[in-house]
Amino acid sequence: MMRCPLCSTAGHTRETAYLEDGSKEMIVQCQNVYCSATFVTNESFFMAVESIQQPRINGQSCSSRESENG
Ligand SMILES: [Zn+2]
């Protein structure tokens, strides 16, 4: 959900397109009947959030790399 840049009312996504660079472009229409602005937004990957522990399946680390300390 994206807020209208003119009146800050929540917008409604009308069309979505996935671009070659992996980002998502959306045509959004303001839901405020007195505004009804239509605008284009872009959503893209920013960063990965690291987990504290490696995910495990049956006690085995999911990581294919073994610890190389020492
Ligand atoms: Zn608006």
N, CA, C, O and the ligand as a Tripos MOL2 file, in Angstrom:
@<TRIPOS>MOLECULE
protein
  281   279    71     0     0
PROTEIN
NO_CHARGES

@<TRIPOS>ATOM
      1 N           0.8480   -1.1880    0.0000 N.3       1 MET1
      2 CA          0.0000    0.0000    0.0000 C.3       1 MET1
      3 C           0.8860    1.2400    0.0000 C.2       1 MET1
      4 O           1.8560    1.3220    0.7530 O.2       1 MET1
      5 N           0.5510    2.1800   -0.8320 N.am      2 MET2
      6 CA          1.2930    3.4360   -0.9140 C.3       2 MET2
      7 C           0.3170    4.5800   -0.6820 C.2       2 MET2
      8 O          -0.8060    4.5690   -1.1870 O.2       2 MET2
      9 N           0.7610    5.5650    0.0880 N.am      3 ARG3
     10 CA         -0.0990    6.7190    0.3460 C.3       3 ARG3
     11 C           0.0400    7.7300   -0.7830 C.2       3 ARG3
     12 O           1.1000    7.8630   -1.3930 O.2       3 ARG3
     13 N          -1.0350    8.4280   -1.0420 N.am      4 CYS4
     14 CA         -1.0580    9.4590   -2.0810 C.3       4 CYS4
     15 C          -0.0760   10.5850   -1.7180 C.2       4 CYS4
     16 O          -0.0990   11.0710   -0.5880 O.2       4 CYS4
     17 N           0.7870   11.0080   -2.6610 N.am      5 PRO5
     18 CA          1.7440   12.0770   -2.3610 C.3       5 PRO5
     19 C           1.0650   13.4480   -2.2130 C.2       5 PRO5
     20 O           1.6820   14.3890   -1.7140 O.2       5 PRO5
     21 N          -0.1870   13.5630   -2.6390 N.am      6 LEU6
     22 CA         -0.8860   14.8490   -2.5730 C.3       6 LEU6
     23 C          -1.7120   15.0030   -1.3090 C.2       6 LEU6
     24 O          -1.7160   16.0750   -0.7040 O.2       6 LEU6
     25 N          -2.4290   13.9260   -0.8880 N.am      7 CYS7
     26 CA         -3.3400   14.0620    0.2480 C.3       7 CYS7
     27 C          -3.1020   13.0180    1.3430 C.2       7 CYS7
     28 O          -3.7850   13.0430    2.3670 O.2       7 CYS7
     29 N          -2.1610   12.1130    1.1510 N.am      8 SER8
     30 CA         -1.7720   11.0830    2.1330 C.3       8 SER8
     31 C          -2.8320   10.0050    2.3900 C.2       8 SER8
     32 O          -2.7000    9.2150    3.3240 O.2       8 SER8
     33 N          -3.8720    9.9740    1.5680 N.am      9 THR9
     34 CA         -4.8550    8.8930    1.6760 C.3       9 THR9
     35 C          -4.2600    7.6240    1.0620 C.2       9 THR9
     36 O          -3.4610    7.7020    0.1290 O.2       9 THR9
     37 N          -4.6480    6.4580    1.5830 N.am     10 ALA10
     38 CA         -4.1490    5.1990    1.0340 C.3      10 ALA10
     39 C          -4.5540    5.0670   -0.4350 C.2      10 ALA10
     40 O          -5.6760    5.3940   -0.8200 O.2      10 ALA10
     41 N          -3.6190    4.5860   -1.2340 N.am     11 GLY11
     42 CA         -3.8990    4.3840   -2.6500 C.3      11 GLY11
     43 C          -4.2760    2.9460   -2.9390 C.2      11 GLY11
     44 O          -4.0200    2.0530   -2.1310 O.2      11 GLY11
     45 N          -4.8800    2.7240   -4.0860 N.am     12 HIS12
     46 CA         -5.2690    1.3850   -4.5230 C.3      12 HIS12
     47 C          -4.4700    1.0540   -5.7710 C.2      12 HIS12
     48 O          -4.4880    1.8060   -6.7450 O.2      12 HIS12
     49 N          -3.7570   -0.0890   -5.7420 N.am     13 THR13
     50 CA         -2.9430   -0.4990   -6.8850 C.3      13 THR13
     51 C          -3.8480   -0.9370   -8.0370 C.2      13 THR13
     52 O          -4.6940   -1.8160   -7.8740 O.2      13 THR13
     53 N          -3.6620   -0.3210   -9.1890 N.am     14 ARG14
     54 CA         -4.4750   -0.6420  -10.3660 C.3      14 ARG14
     55 C          -3.7600   -1.5670  -11.3280 C.2      14 ARG14
     56 O          -4.3740   -2.4520  -11.9230 O.2      14 ARG14
     57 N          -2.4370   -1.3600  -11.4840 N.am     15 GLU15
     58 CA         -1.6660   -2.2110  -12.3990 C.3      15 GLU15
     59 C          -0.2960   -2.4590  -11.7960 C.2      15 GLU15
     60 O           0.2540   -1.5960  -11.1130 O.2      15 GLU15
     61 N           0.2550   -3.6390  -12.0470 N.am     16 THR16
     62 CA          1.5730   -4.0190  -11.5470 C.3      16 THR16
     63 C           2.3970   -4.5840  -12.6930 C.2      16 THR16
     64 O           1.8990   -5.3670  -13.5020 O.2      16 THR16
     65 N           3.6610   -4.1820  -12.7560 N.am     17 ALA17
     66 CA          4.5660   -4.7290  -13.7650 C.3      17 ALA17
     67 C           5.8880   -5.0670  -13.0920 C.2      17 ALA17
     68 O           6.4130   -4.2680  -12.3160 O.2      17 ALA17
     69 N           6.4330   -6.2570  -13.3870 N.am     18 TYR18
     70 CA          7.7380   -6.6640  -12.8630 C.3      18 TYR18
     71 C           8.7780   -6.3550  -13.9290 C.2      18 TYR18
     72 O           8.6860   -6.8400  -15.0570 O.2      18 TYR18
     73 N           9.7720   -5.5430  -13.5660 N.am     19 LEU19
     74 CA         10.7840   -5.0990  -14.5150 C.3      19 LEU19
     75 C          11.9650   -6.0550  -14.5370 C.2      19 LEU19
     76 O          12.1250   -6.8750  -13.6330 O.2      19 LEU19
     77 N          12.8010   -5.9480  -15.5800 N.am     20 GLU20
     78 CA         13.9410   -6.8480  -15.7590 C.3      20 GLU20
     79 C          14.9470   -6.7550  -14.6130 C.2      20 GLU20
     80 O          15.6270   -7.7390  -14.3220 O.2      20 GLU20
     81 N          15.0590   -5.6120  -13.9630 N.am     21 ASP21
     82 CA         16.0170   -5.4550  -12.8720 C.3      21 ASP21
     83 C          15.4910   -6.0400  -11.5560 C.2      21 ASP21
     84 O          16.1570   -5.9230  -10.5270 O.2      21 ASP21
     85 N          14.3130   -6.6620  -11.5700 N.am     22 GLY22
     86 CA         13.7510   -7.2840  -10.3780 C.3      22 GLY22
     87 C          12.8360   -6.3850   -9.5750 C.2      22 GLY22
     88 O          12.2110   -6.8340   -8.6140 O.2      22 GLY22
     89 N          12.7500   -5.1330   -9.9520 N.am     23 SER23
     90 CA         11.8750   -4.2170   -9.2220 C.3      23 SER23
     91 C          10.4330   -4.3490   -9.7200 C.2      23 SER23
     92 O          10.1710   -4.9440  -10.7650 O.2      23 SER23
     93 N           9.5240   -3.7880   -8.9590 N.am     24 LYS24
     94 CA          8.1020   -3.8520   -9.2950 C.3      24 LYS24
     95 C           7.5750   -2.4300   -9.4520 C.2      24 LYS24
     96 O           7.7350   -1.6030   -8.5540 O.2      24 LYS24
     97 N           6.9570   -2.1500  -10.5730 N.am     25 GLU25
     98 CA          6.3900   -0.8330  -10.8370 C.3      25 GLU25
     99 C           4.8670   -0.9480  -10.7600 C.2      25 GLU25
    100 O           4.2730   -1.8560  -11.3420 O.2      25 GLU25
    101 N           4.2430   -0.0170  -10.0360 N.am     26 MET26
    102 CA          2.7900   -0.0760   -9.8610 C.3      26 MET26
    103 C           2.1470    1.2650  -10.2190 C.2      26 MET26
    104 O           2.6900    2.3310   -9.9280 O.2      26 MET26
    105 N           0.9850    1.1840  -10.8520 N.am     27 ILE27
    106 CA          0.1540    2.3650  -11.0700 C.3      27 ILE27
    107 C          -0.8770    2.3570   -9.9560 C.2      27 ILE27
    108 O          -1.6560    1.4130   -9.8220 O.2      27 ILE27
    109 N          -0.8740    3.4260   -9.1520 N.am     28 VAL28
    110 CA         -1.6950    3.4940   -7.9450 C.3      28 VAL28
    111 C          -2.6600    4.6710   -8.0670 C.2      28 VAL28
    112 O          -2.2960    5.7460   -8.5460 O.2      28 VAL28
    113 N          -3.8940    4.4460   -7.6240 N.am     29 GLN29
    114 CA         -4.9020    5.5070   -7.6620 C.3      29 GLN29
    115 C          -5.3260    5.8300   -6.2420 C.2      29 GLN29
    116 O          -5.6360    4.9350   -5.4550 O.2      29 GLN29
    117 N          -5.3350    7.1210   -5.9190 N.am     30 CYS30
    118 CA         -5.7650    7.5990   -4.6100 C.3      30 CYS30
    119 C          -7.2420    7.2500   -4.3910 C.2      30 CYS30
    120 O          -8.0630    7.3980   -5.2960 O.2      30 CYS30
    121 N          -7.5720    6.7850   -3.1770 N.am     31 GLN31
    122 CA         -8.9510    6.3930   -2.8820 C.3      31 GLN31
    123 C          -9.8100    7.5590   -2.3890 C.2      31 GLN31
    124 O         -11.0170    7.4010   -2.2010 O.2      31 GLN31
    125 N          -9.2050    8.7170   -2.1810 N.am     32 ASN32
    126 CA         -9.9520    9.9140   -1.7810 C.3      32 ASN32
    127 C         -10.6770   10.4570   -3.0230 C.2      32 ASN32
    128 O         -10.0270   10.8830   -3.9780 O.2      32 ASN32
    129 N         -12.0190   10.4460   -3.0150 N.am     33 VAL33
    130 CA        -12.7990   10.8510   -4.1990 C.3      33 VAL33
    131 C         -12.5850   12.3230   -4.5610 C.2      33 VAL33
    132 O         -12.8070   12.7170   -5.7060 O.2      33 VAL33
    133 N         -12.1580   13.1300   -3.5990 N.am     34 TYR34
    134 CA        -11.9290   14.5560   -3.8790 C.3      34 TYR34
    135 C         -10.5410   14.8030   -4.4720 C.2      34 TYR34
    136 O         -10.2380   15.9140   -4.9060 O.2      34 TYR34
    137 N          -9.7060   13.7760   -4.4880 N.am     35 CYS35
    138 CA         -8.3430   13.8830   -5.0250 C.3      35 CYS35
    139 C          -8.2120   13.0300   -6.2840 C.2      35 CYS35
    140 O          -7.9800   13.5340   -7.3820 O.2      35 CYS35
    141 N          -8.3710   11.7010   -6.0840 N.am     36 SER36
    142 CA         -8.3230   10.7250   -7.1910 C.3      36 SER36
    143 C          -7.0370   10.8010   -8.0200 C.2      36 SER36
    144 O          -7.0480   10.4730   -9.2070 O.2      36 SER36
    145 N          -5.9440   11.2260   -7.4130 N.am     37 ALA37
    146 CA         -4.6750   11.2930   -8.1410 C.3      37 ALA37
    147 C          -4.2370    9.8910   -8.5560 C.2      37 ALA37
    148 O          -4.4760    8.9210   -7.8380 O.2      37 ALA37
    149 N          -3.6030    9.7920   -9.7070 N.am     38 THR38
    150 CA         -3.0320    8.5370  -10.1770 C.3      38 THR38
    151 C          -1.5320    8.7570  -10.2780 C.2      38 THR38
    152 O          -1.0750    9.7390  -10.8640 O.2      38 THR38
    153 N          -0.7620    7.8220   -9.6950 N.am     39 PHE39
    154 CA          0.6930    7.9920   -9.6750 C.3      39 PHE39
    155 C           1.3800    6.6450   -9.8360 C.2      39 PHE39
    156 O           0.7660    5.5940   -9.6560 O.2      39 PHE39
    157 N           2.6720    6.6930  -10.1780 N.am     40 VAL40
    158 CA          3.4620    5.4840  -10.4020 C.3      40 VAL40
    159 C           4.4400    5.3220   -9.2510 C.2      40 VAL40
    160 O           5.1020    6.2800   -8.8540 O.2      40 VAL40
    161 N           4.5310    4.0990   -8.7110 N.am     41 THR41
    162 CA          5.4830    3.8140   -7.6380 C.3      41 THR41
    163 C           6.4320    2.7130   -8.0930 C.2      41 THR41
    164 O           6.1520    1.9860   -9.0460 O.2      41 THR41
    165 N           7.5560    2.6030   -7.3970 N.am     42 ASN42
    166 CA          8.5330    1.5650   -7.7040 C.3      42 ASN42
    167 C           8.9610    0.9040   -6.4120 C.2      42 ASN42
    168 O           9.2990    1.5780   -5.4390 O.2      42 ASN42
    169 N           8.9450   -0.4280   -6.4060 N.am     43 GLU43
    170 CA          9.3340   -1.2070   -5.2280 C.3      43 GLU43
    171 C          10.5370   -2.0590   -5.6200 C.2      43 GLU43
    172 O          10.4990   -2.7560   -6.6340 O.2      43 GLU43
    173 N          11.6130   -2.0080   -4.8140 N.am     44 SER44
    174 CA         12.8080   -2.7790   -5.1710 C.3      44 SER44
    175 C          13.4700   -3.3490   -3.9220 C.2      44 SER44
    176 O          13.2080   -2.9030   -2.8040 O.2      44 SER44
    177 N          14.3480   -4.3590   -4.1350 N.am     45 PHE45
    178 CA         15.0950   -4.9720   -3.0590 C.3      45 PHE45
    179 C          16.0550   -3.9620   -2.4600 C.2      45 PHE45
    180 O          16.7410   -3.2520   -3.1960 O.2      45 PHE45
    181 N          16.1180   -3.8840   -1.1280 N.am     46 PHE46
    182 CA         17.0110   -2.9440   -0.4710 C.3      46 PHE46
    183 C          18.1770   -3.6660    0.1860 C.2      46 PHE46
    184 O          19.3280   -3.4040   -0.1650 O.2      46 PHE46
    185 N          17.9170   -4.5680    1.1290 N.am     47 MET47
    186 CA         18.9910   -5.2880    1.7900 C.3      47 MET47
    187 C          18.4430   -6.5460    2.4440 C.2      47 MET47
    188 O          17.2450   -6.6410    2.7120 O.2      47 MET47
    189 N          19.3220   -7.5140    2.7010 N.am     48 ALA48
    190 CA         18.9260   -8.7230    3.4060 C.3      48 ALA48
    191 C          19.1180   -8.4960    4.8960 C.2      48 ALA48
    192 O          20.0420   -7.7960    5.3090 O.2      48 ALA48
    193 N          18.2470   -9.0860    5.6990 N.am     49 VAL49
    194 CA         18.3780   -9.0210    7.1470 C.3      49 VAL49
    195 C          18.9500  -10.3590    7.6040 C.2      49 VAL49
    196 O          18.3650  -11.4110    7.3460 O.2      49 VAL49
    197 N          20.0930  -10.3150    8.2800 N.am     50 GLU50
    198 CA         20.7410  -11.5540    8.7020 C.3      50 GLU50
    199 C          20.0170  -12.1520    9.8940 C.2      50 GLU50
    200 O          19.5790  -11.4370   10.7940 O.2      50 GLU50
    201 N          19.8960  -13.4770    9.8890 N.am     51 SER51
    202 CA         19.2980  -14.1610   11.0220 C.3      51 SER51
    203 C          20.3790  -14.4160   12.0690 C.2      51 SER51
    204 O          21.5600  -14.5010   11.7310 O.2      51 SER51
    205 N          19.9850  -14.5380   13.3330 N.am     52 ILE52
    206 CA         20.9300  -14.7670   14.4160 C.3      52 ILE52
    207 C          21.5130  -16.1740   14.3210 C.2      52 ILE52
    208 O          22.7130  -16.3640   14.5180 O.2      52 ILE52
    209 N          20.6790  -17.1500   14.0240 N.am     53 GLN53
    210 CA         21.1330  -18.5380   13.9010 C.3      53 GLN53
    211 C          20.9410  -19.0100   12.4610 C.2      53 GLN53
    212 O          20.0290  -18.5680   11.7610 O.2      53 GLN53
    213 N          21.8260  -19.9230   12.0330 N.am     54 GLN54
    214 CA         21.6520  -20.5560   10.7390 C.3      54 GLN54
    215 C          20.4210  -21.4550   10.8050 C.2      54 GLN54
    216 O          20.2370  -22.1560   11.8000 O.2      54 GLN54
    217 N          19.5720  -21.4580    9.7780 N.am     55 PRO55
    218 CA         18.4430  -22.3830    9.7690 C.3      55 PRO55
    219 C          18.9480  -23.8290    9.7640 C.2      55 PRO55
    220 O          19.9490  -24.1350    9.1170 O.2      55 PRO55
    221 N          18.2520  -24.7210   10.4880 N.am     56 ARG56
    222 CA         18.6650  -26.1260   10.5740 C.3      56 ARG56
    223 C          17.5120  -27.0410   10.2070 C.2      56 ARG56
    224 O          16.3520  -26.7570   10.5080 O.2      56 ARG56
    225 N          17.8520  -28.1560    9.5470 N.am     57 ILE57
    226 CA         16.8830  -29.2090    9.2540 C.3      57 ILE57
    227 C          17.4200  -30.4820    9.8890 C.2      57 ILE57
    228 O          18.5250  -30.9110    9.5550 O.2      57 ILE57
    229 N          16.6620  -31.0980   10.8010 N.am     58 ASN58
    230 CA         17.0650  -32.3220   11.5040 C.3      58 ASN58
    231 C          18.4420  -32.1730   12.1630 C.2      58 ASN58
    232 O          19.2470  -33.1030   12.1340 O.2      58 ASN58
    233 N          18.7060  -31.0230   12.7480 N.am     59 GLY59
    234 CA         19.9620  -30.8090   13.4490 C.3      59 GLY59
    235 C          21.1330  -30.4630   12.5500 C.2      59 GLY59
    236 O          22.2120  -30.1520   13.0540 O.2      59 GLY59
    237 N          20.9600  -30.5060   11.2460 N.am     60 GLN60
    238 CA         22.0380  -30.2130   10.3010 C.3      60 GLN60
    239 C          21.8990  -28.7800    9.7990 C.2      60 GLN60
    240 O          20.7980  -28.3180    9.5020 O.2      60 GLN60
    241 N          23.0310  -28.0850    9.7090 N.am     61 SER61
    242 CA         23.0210  -26.7300    9.1850 C.3      61 SER61
    243 C          22.6130  -26.7460    7.7180 C.2      61 SER61
    244 O          23.0100  -27.6390    6.9690 O.2      61 SER61
    245 N          21.8360  -25.7790    7.3180 N.am     62 CYS62
    246 CA         21.4200  -25.6780    5.9200 C.3      62 CYS62
    247 C          22.5440  -25.1080    5.0550 C.2      62 CYS62
    248 O          22.4940  -25.1950    3.8280 O.2      62 CYS62
    249 N          23.5520  -24.5270    5.6970 N.am     63 SER63
    250 CA         24.6540  -23.9350    4.9550 C.3      63 SER63
    251 C          25.5060  -25.0290    4.3160 C.2      63 SER63
    252 O          25.8240  -26.0280    4.9610 O.2      63 SER63
    253 N          25.8760  -24.8400    3.0470 N.am     64 SER64
    254 CA         26.7020  -25.8500    2.3620 C.3      64 SER64
    255 C          28.1750  -25.6850    2.7290 C.2      64 SER64
    256 O          28.9850  -26.5690    2.4460 O.2      64 SER64
    257 N          28.5330  -24.5530    3.3620 N.am     65 ARG65
    258 CA         29.9240  -24.2940    3.7110 C.3      65 ARG65
    259 C          30.1830  -24.6870    5.1570 C.2      65 ARG65
    260 O          29.4330  -24.2890    6.0480 O.2      65 ARG65
    261 N          31.2290  -25.4580    5.4000 N.am     66 GLU66
    262 CA         31.6200  -25.8120    6.7600 C.3      66 GLU66
    263 C          32.4680  -24.6950    7.3340 C.2      66 GLU66
    264 O          33.0740  -23.9270    6.5870 O.2      66 GLU66
    265 N          32.5180  -24.5950    8.6730 N.am     67 SER67
    266 CA         33.3480  -23.6040    9.3330 C.3      67 SER67
    267 C          34.8210  -23.8550    9.0090 C.2      67 SER67
    268 O          35.2980  -24.9880    9.0730 O.2      67 SER67
    269 N          35.5170  -22.8050    8.6700 N.am     68 GLU68
    270 CA         36.9160  -22.9460    8.2910 C.3      68 GLU68
    271 C          37.8330  -22.2990    9.3040 C.2      68 GLU68
    272 O          38.9270  -21.8590    8.9500 O.2      68 GLU68
    273 N          37.4100  -22.2290   10.5700 N.am     69 ASN69
    274 CA         38.2530  -21.6580   11.6150 C.3      69 ASN69
    275 C          39.3770  -22.6180   11.9820 C.2      69 ASN69
    276 O          39.1300  -23.8070   12.1800 O.2      69 ASN69
    277 N          40.6030  -22.1210   12.0750 N.am     70 GLY70
    278 CA         41.7170  -22.9570   12.5110 C.3      70 GLY70
    279 C          42.4630  -23.3350   11.3200 C.2      70 GLY70
    280 O          43.4620  -24.0490   11.4170 O.2      70 GLY70
    281 ZN         -4.9200   11.8130   -2.9510 Zn       71 ZN71
@<TRIPOS>BOND
     1     1     2 1
     2     2     3 1
     3     3     4 2
     4     3     5 am
     5     5     6 1
     6     6     7 1
     7     7     8 2
     8     7     9 am
     9     9    10 1
    10    10    11 1
    11    11    12 2
    12    11    13 am
    13    13    14 1
    14    14    15 1
    15    15    16 2
    16    15    17 am
    17    17    18 1
    18    18    19 1
    19    19    20 2
    20    19    21 am
    21    21    22 1
    22    22    23 1
    23    23    24 2
    24    23    25 am
    25    25    26 1
    26    26    27 1
    27    27    28 2
    28    27    29 am
    29    29    30 1
    30    30    31 1
    31    31    32 2
    32    31    33 am
    33    33    34 1
    34    34    35 1
    35    35    36 2
    36    35    37 am
    37    37    38 1
    38    38    39 1
    39    39    40 2
    40    39    41 am
    41    41    42 1
    42    42    43 1
    43    43    44 2
    44    43    45 am
    45    45    46 1
    46    46    47 1
    47    47    48 2
    48    47    49 am
    49    49    50 1
    50    50    51 1
    51    51    52 2
    52    51    53 am
    53    53    54 1
    54    54    55 1
    55    55    56 2
    56    55    57 am
    57    57    58 1
    58    58    59 1
    59    59    60 2
    60    59    61 am
    61    61    62 1
    62    62    63 1
    63    63    64 2
    64    63    65 am
    65    65    66 1
    66    66    67 1
    67    67    68 2
    68    67    69 am
    69    69    70 1
    70    70    71 1
    71    71    72 2
    72    71    73 am
    73    73    74 1
    74    74    75 1
    75    75    76 2
    76    75    77 am
    77    77    78 1
    78    78    79 1
    79    79    80 2
    80    79    81 am
    81    81    82 1
    82    82    83 1
    83    83    84 2
    84    83    85 am
    85    85    86 1
    86    86    87 1
    87    87    88 2
    88    87    89 am
    89    89    90 1
    90    90    91 1
    91    91    92 2
    92    91    93 am
    93    93    94 1
    94    94    95 1
    95    95    96 2
    96    95    97 am
    97    97    98 1
    98    98    99 1
    99    99   100 2
   100    99   101 am
   101   101   102 1
   102   102   103 1
   103   103   104 2
   104   103   105 am
   105   105   106 1
   106   106   107 1
   107   107   108 2
   108   107   109 am
   109   109   110 1
   110   110   111 1
   111   111   112 2
   112   111   113 am
   113   113   114 1
   114   114   115 1
   115   115   116 2
   116   115   117 am
   117   117   118 1
   118   118   119 1
   119   119   120 2
   120   119   121 am
   121   121   122 1
   122   122   123 1
   123   123   124 2
   124   123   125 am
   125   125   126 1
   126   126   127 1
   127   127   128 2
   128   127   129 am
   129   129   130 1
   130   130   131 1
   131   131   132 2
   132   131   133 am
   133   133   134 1
   134   134   135 1
   135   135   136 2
   136   135   137 am
   137   137   138 1
   138   138   139 1
   139   139   140 2
   140   139   141 am
   141   141   142 1
   142   142   143 1
   143   143   144 2
   144   143   145 am
   145   145   146 1
   146   146   147 1
   147   147   148 2
   148   147   149 am
   149   149   150 1
   150   150   151 1
   151   151   152 2
   152   151   153 am
   153   153   154 1
   154   154   155 1
   155   155   156 2
   156   155   157 am
   157   157   158 1
   158   158   159 1
   159   159   160 2
   160   159   161 am
   161   161   162 1
   162   162   163 1
   163   163   164 2
   164   163   165 am
   165   165   166 1
   166   166   167 1
   167   167   168 2
   168   167   169 am
   169   169   170 1
   170   170   171 1
   171   171   172 2
   172   171   173 am
   173   173   174 1
   174   174   175 1
   175   175   176 2
   176   175   177 am
   177   177   178 1
   178   178   179 1
   179   179   180 2
   180   179   181 am
   181   181   182 1
   182   182   183 1
   183   183   184 2
   184   183   185 am
   185   185   186 1
   186   186   187 1
   187   187   188 2
   188   187   189 am
   189   189   190 1
   190   190   191 1
   191   191   192 2
   192   191   193 am
   193   193   194 1
   194   194   195 1
   195   195   196 2
   196   195   197 am
   197   197   198 1
   198   198   199 1
   199   199   200 2
   200   199   201 am
   201   201   202 1
   202   202   203 1
   203   203   204 2
   204   203   205 am
   205   205   206 1
   206   206   207 1
   207   207   208 2
   208   207   209 am
   209   209   210 1
   210   210   211 1
   211   211   212 2
   212   211   213 am
   213   213   214 1
   214   214   215 1
   215   215   216 2
   216   215   217 am
   217   217   218 1
   218   218   219 1
   219   219   220 2
   220   219   221 am
   221   221   222 1
   222   222   223 1
   223   223   224 2
   224   223   225 am
   225   225   226 1
   226   226   227 1
   227   227   228 2
   228   227   229 am
   229   229   230 1
   230   230   231 1
   231   231   232 2
   232   231   233 am
   233   233   234 1
   234   234   235 1
   235   235   236 2
   236   235   237 am
   237   237   238 1
   238   238   239 1
   239   239   240 2
   240   239   241 am
   241   241   242 1
   242   242   243 1
   243   243   244 2
   244   243   245 am
   245   245   246 1
   246   246   247 1
   247   247   248 2
   248   247   249 am
   249   249   250 1
   250   250   251 1
   251   251   252 2
   252   251   253 am
   253   253   254 1
   254   254   255 1
   255   255   256 2
   256   255   257 am
   257   257   258 1
   258   258   259 1
   259   259   260 2
   260   259   261 am
   261   261   262 1
   262   262   263 1
   263   263   264 2
   264   263   265 am
   265   265   266 1
   266   266   267 1
   267   267   268 2
   268   267   269 am
   269   269   270 1
   270   270   271 1
   271   271   272 2
   272   271   273 am
   273   273   274 1
   274   274   275 1
   275   275   276 2
   276   275   277 am
   277   277   278 1
   278   278   279 1
   279   279   280 2
@<TRIPOS>SUBSTRUCTURE
     1 MET1         2 RESIDUE 1 A MET
     2 MET2         6 RESIDUE 1 A MET
     3 ARG3        10 RESIDUE 1 A ARG
     4 CYS4        14 RESIDUE 1 A CYS
     5 PRO5        18 RESIDUE 1 A PRO
     6 LEU6        22 RESIDUE 1 A LEU
     7 CYS7        26 RESIDUE 1 A CYS
     8 SER8        30 RESIDUE 1 A SER
     9 THR9        34 RESIDUE 1 A THR
    10 ALA10       38 RESIDUE 1 A ALA
    11 GLY11       42 RESIDUE 1 A GLY
    12 HIS12       46 RESIDUE 1 A HIS
    13 THR13       50 RESIDUE 1 A THR
    14 ARG14       54 RESIDUE 1 A ARG
    15 GLU15       58 RESIDUE 1 A GLU
    16 THR16       62 RESIDUE 1 A THR
    17 ALA17       66 RESIDUE 1 A ALA
    18 TYR18       70 RESIDUE 1 A TYR
    19 LEU19       74 RESIDUE 1 A LEU
    20 GLU20       78 RESIDUE 1 A GLU
    21 ASP21       82 RESIDUE 1 A ASP
    22 GLY22       86 RESIDUE 1 A GLY
    23 SER23       90 RESIDUE 1 A SER
    24 LYS24       94 RESIDUE 1 A LYS
    25 GLU25       98 RESIDUE 1 A GLU
    26 MET26      102 RESIDUE 1 A MET
    27 ILE27      106 RESIDUE 1 A ILE
    28 VAL28      110 RESIDUE 1 A VAL
    29 GLN29      114 RESIDUE 1 A GLN
    30 CYS30      118 RESIDUE 1 A CYS
    31 GLN31      122 RESIDUE 1 A GLN
    32 ASN32      126 RESIDUE 1 A ASN
    33 VAL33      130 RESIDUE 1 A VAL
    34 TYR34      134 RESIDUE 1 A TYR
    35 CYS35      138 RESIDUE 1 A CYS
    36 SER36      142 RESIDUE 1 A SER
    37 ALA37      146 RESIDUE 1 A ALA
    38 THR38      150 RESIDUE 1 A THR
    39 PHE39      154 RESIDUE 1 A PHE
    40 VAL40      158 RESIDUE 1 A VAL
    41 THR41      162 RESIDUE 1 A THR
    42 ASN42      166 RESIDUE 1 A ASN
    43 GLU43      170 RESIDUE 1 A GLU
    44 SER44      174 RESIDUE 1 A SER
    45 PHE45      178 RESIDUE 1 A PHE
    46 PHE46      182 RESIDUE 1 A PHE
    47 MET47      186 RESIDUE 1 A MET
    48 ALA48      190 RESIDUE 1 A ALA
    49 VAL49      194 RESIDUE 1 A VAL
    50 GLU50      198 RESIDUE 1 A GLU
    51 SER51      202 RESIDUE 1 A SER
    52 ILE52      206 RESIDUE 1 A ILE
    53 GLN53      210 RESIDUE 1 A GLN
    54 GLN54      214 RESIDUE 1 A GLN
    55 PRO55      218 RESIDUE 1 A PRO
    56 ARG56      222 RESIDUE 1 A ARG
    57 ILE57      226 RESIDUE 1 A ILE
    58 ASN58      230 RESIDUE 1 A ASN
    59 GLY59      234 RESIDUE 1 A GLY
    60 GLN60      238 RESIDUE 1 A GLN
    61 SER61      242 RESIDUE 1 A SER
    62 CYS62      246 RESIDUE 1 A CYS
    63 SER63      250 RESIDUE 1 A SER
    64 SER64      254 RESIDUE 1 A SER
    65 ARG65      258 RESIDUE 1 A ARG
    66 GLU66      262 RESIDUE 1 A GLU
    67 SER67      266 RESIDUE 1 A SER
    68 GLU68      270 RESIDUE 1 A GLU
    69 ASN69      274 RESIDUE 1 A ASN
    70 GLY70      278 RESIDUE 1 A GLY
    71 ZN71       281 GROUP 0 **** ****
